[in-house]
Amino acid sequence: MDNQFNIYREAEKNEKLTPKQKLIFQSAINLFSDRGYANTSTKEIAENAGVSEGSIFRKFKNKEELLMAILTPLTHKILPQDLNEFSHISHQDYSLKYFLNIIINDRIALFKSNYKIMRIFLNEFIYDQHIHDRLIKSIPKKAFKQFNEVLDDLKKKQLLIEWDNLEIFRFLASNILGYMIEHYIIVDVKIWNEPLEIEHTIDFIVKGLTPEK
């Protein structure tokens, strides 16, 4: 797989995918990203990969399990790993703006370096409630615990408003995902002042989450 699929190198090693199965994996990523999961058949995935359709079902029970094999590494490995890093940052003497700047720029960098996979993730997470629920369940409970610890630590430093952590998460997610969806999913804008818009997004979130003094 090329650089677009770097996050799967370790997953491939663990899952012991054969060369033919790797072709299926990459074909599915390309087609799900370009056409959408619902509009892609296993027959098309197989033809694009140059293998028989039966080859898909030797590894994956059905198309949905193939999709989950693509998306689960994000929720089960990548996101929890990032939370560990953010937890370390939050325990330093940094401002909320600095903390959010790290989070948002990191998310955007992850999106850009894994564009096709992240495009699939966002599309299915937003538009398919069944897949949305499966992805949420695939996130390790430890990750939620770490996220709450990060927010609680920022509250103790009086850097974060005293809202419920779930409400804060929804506020962060809606703004960060909204930015990425607008520029990378819905609107195909080739040129925009990205550094300025990122700064505006961060400033907006900071104003919303900073305690009143």
Helices and strands as residue ranges (DSSP letters): G 3-8, H 9-15, H 19-35, H 42-49, H 53-59, H 63-73, I 74-78, H 79-90, H 96-113, H 115-127, H 129-138, H 141-156, H 165-181, I 182-186, H 194-209
